[in-house]
Each structure stands twice: as structure tokens, then as C-alpha cells.
């Protein structure tokens, strides 16, 4: 029997079939020894094959996972593993950004984009809560908006609360599998509720003391919408894990750096201290974003343990 994983709660997976049956499945022990260095061998969005062990109670055992076209990961808190797969087989990643309450840094944005670019996932940046921006917030968001639109990313200014530009988001989601990500408290669960009020997902309360959202989604789950969209709601995360990316590959996932690198003198240029570097020259001439270049260097120099 073949199905699609809609929910993962640790040891059990909710698998939906084409006949609209929902099975509660576990996994065979052999998955533990396949060398999959992840805390979750099966992820939401996976197409799987399973054996029915109890037809009446709709229980099964997953025996095989179909190859994934892509996936996104975060670093695992389990030191014995490398990563935790947040979701797989994704068409769009919607990255929620807010200027305050909580603040989303450009470094966080670039780490997410590096991860999604490395797996070929289209990412749309949603600047949420535009109805509540003060002057500083407006300036902060305008700078980010101009930075990312200028290099080719689709960006939308939205308000989930006041339903500003929500229809545009829904159009991108139509007949696609999407994942929502960003810090806790940026509006992911609120967006889900705005798309379908029957979901009634719990939303987070922002701490005034540290402006951090409380984690309200503790596991990944997929939801269906009437326009053919499927949305994977993932746990709020502080940063994406950068797994299995070599240092000399990082620049290739920064769009503007990748274009300029062809003009560097050395093929293996890391755009840091090398002479005759086209990227450094462009930075010094203010032809590329300062924040993007500095974030690139930060990832290159400070995240050594995350790269091969």
C-alpha cells in the first residue's frame, strides 16, 4: 500500500492513501541501520509504502520510502545524529519575516535561503505584520525588501491579521506543497488559520521581555486546503542546519555571488582573502549588498563544524 505522510509524532506516522484512508504507521527496525544520519528517517511529505497489520484499526508498518526530490533540515539537538528533516518534496518555502516582536535578522534569512537554495526549493519571503510597523520597522523592512527583490527573490508585504495580500499568497500555494518557516511568533500558525478558520491552530504569545515567540508547533504536520494546496506547518526554529555543504559550495547558493564568481581569478576562490576576487571588488564598489556579503563571510568562517 502506498501513501503520503501527513504527520510525524516521533515513533508514529499518519499516512494518507489515495482512497482517503488514514493509517497510523510505525517503521521497520531496518531503517535504524540504513545509515540515515537523521533523528527522523521518515518525514512529513514523504511518499511511502507500508504493510497493513490491522485493517480494522488502520495500522501499518512503513517498509519503504520513495526517493525525495528535496527536503529541508535543521540541526538536531540529539548529538548522536546530524540533522532533523523538517519536510520533504516541497514546491515552495514561505519564509516569514518580522522586524520586531520577534526580530528576524538578515543572517537568519540568508541561512534559510542557503539551505533552500542548496536543495532547489523556491522560497518566497513574507514580511508579516505590516499593519503594526513603526518608523524604524518600516526602514528595516524596506532595506530587506529591496535587498532580496534586487537579486531575484519574490517578496510580499502582508498582514495575516488584516488579510493584506493573503490572496496573493494563496495563489502561489494553489496545487503545490508548501512549507512555512521562520521564528516562533512571526505568524505561521495565524496564517494557517487565516487560510482555513476550521483549523483553529494554537498561536503563540510573544514575550514582552525578550520578544521571542513561544513554541506552539511541536511536530510537523501537513494540511489540505480547498484550492489543492498542501501546507506543512513546521516547528519554529532559531536557525537552519547547514549539513553536507562544502565551504567552496556556499558561494554558489548566494545568487549574486555565484554570478560574479565566474570573473574571479581563481576557480576555488572563497571570496574572502584571495587576490583578484570579483566578489570583493563588487562589494567594495557597493555593487552588492553589504549585509549579504558579510553574512556570507559569517557563515563561511563561523560555521566550520557544519561543513565537510
Number of C-alpha atoms within 10 A of each C-alpha: 12 17 23 21 26 24 22 22 13 12 10 17 25 21 30 19 15 10 7 9 10 18 23 20 23 19 18 12 10 9 16 14 8 9 9 14 14 19 20 20 15 27 26 28 30 22 22 21 18 21 15 17 12 12 10 7 10 14 18 23 19 24 17 16 18 10 11 12 13 16 21 24 21 20 20 17 11 11 9 10 14 20 23 21 20 25 25 24 20 25 19 20 23 21 22 25 27 23 22 18 18 19 15 19 14 15 17 17 21 20 18 24 24 24 22 22 17 20 15 16 20 16 21 20 23 24 22 25 22 19 14 11 16 12 7 11 15 14 13 16 20 13 11 22 19 13 18 18 13 13 13 10 17 14 18 19 18 21 19 22 16 12 13 17 14 18 12 11 17 14 12 16 22 15 16 16 22 28 28 23 24 26 24 26 26 31 25 28 24 19 22 22 17 17 18 15 11 9 12 12 16 12 21 19 15 16 13 10 6 9 15 19 20 15 16 17 18 11 15 20 24 21 16 14 15 10 12 12 17 22 24 25 24 22 20 22 14 12 16 25 23 25 16 11 14 13 17 14 15 21 23 17 19 19 15 20 22 15 13 19 21 14 13 19 13 14 10 11 19 20 24 14 9 14 13 14 20 20 26 22 16 16 16 11 9 10 12 20 19 13 14 20 21 13 18 23 17 12 19 21 12 9 13 12 9 17 16 9
